[in-house]
Amino acid sequence: MLSRRLHLTSALAVIAACMGCRKPSPEHGAALFVKDCAGCHVQRPGQKSYVPSLTGYFDRKPKPTERQTRRIISYGGQYMPPFTKRLSSDDIDDLIAYLHTSGRHVEE
């Protein structure tokens, strides 16, 4: 009986420890960018844009933090809508991972 409890407790500890083990996917972030961000944040030839391009986002000076970026994606900005109801926390992690690739399309 004690052995069974020990195994169960160990298994639960491993599961709890791995809850934060997910590695963000820049590939999935790229797909989310195309679906949810590119309509505004990709400038097309001849098109005047009032929103910034996100290419090289994390190379900017001053460098944005991931926390600031998560807040902007989640709650929106002056002209940007909030995405908390559209994107999960994992989706936002993936989008941030994509932005770390300088916003270039990720090859698989």
N, C-alpha and C positions, 0 to 999 in steps of 0.2 A: 504493500500500500504506500509506504513512504517512497519507494522507488518510482512508482507511478506518478506521485505528486511532484517529485523532483524532475522527472522527464517533462511533465506538463508545464511546470514553472520555467524550465529551461527553454522549451519551445516557445512559450509566450514571450520570454525575454528576447529571443532571437527575432521573432516577428516584430516586436516593438522597436528593437534597434534598427531593423531594416526599413521601417516606415519612411525614413528620410534617405534611403539608399538609391533612389531613382536618379539616373543620370539624364540631364536634359538633352533633348534631341534637336540639333540645329536643322536637320532635314525636315522634321515635323514643323519646326519654327518657320522654315522657308515656305512651306505649304500654307501655314497660317498667315504669313505675311502677304502672300499672293491673294489669299481669300479676303482678308480683313483690313489690310493696310495699304496695299499697292495702289488702290483706287485714288488715294490722296497723296501718298508719299513717294510715288514714282512720277517724275516729271517727264512728260512726253514732248517730243519736238514740236515747237510752235505753241505749246500750251503754257499759259502763265499760271504759276502756282503760288498760292498763299501759305502753303505749309512746307516745312523743311523736308529735304530728301533725308533718308535715314542711312544712306551709304556712308560708311565710315563713322557711324554714330558714336562708338566708344573711343574713337581717335580724336574727338573734338577737344578743344581747350575752352573752358575748363571741362575736364572729363566728367561725364555724367556717371552717377553711381547706379548700381543695380537697384538699390532701394528707391531712388528717385524715378528710375525708368519704370519699375513695377507700379509705383503710385500713379504715374501719368497714364500708363496703359489701363490700369484698373479704374481710375476715377476721371480720366479725361483731362482736358486743359481748356484753354480759352476757346478754341474752335474744334477741339477733338472730343468726340463722344466717349463716354465711359464704356469699358469692355468687361466689367465685372460679371455681368449676366451672360455674356457671350463666350468668355474664355475661362477655363478652369485655372487653378493655380499652376498645375503642370503645363498647361498650354502657354501661360505667361513665361514660365521657366524656359520652355522651348523657344519662344519668340526672342527672349533675351539672349539665349545661346546663339540663335541665328544672327542677331545684331552684333554679337562679338566676332562674327566672321567678316565684319566690315559691310554686312548687308549684301554681299555678293551671293548669287545663287549657289547653293551647296551641291556639289556633285556627289553622287552615291558611289 
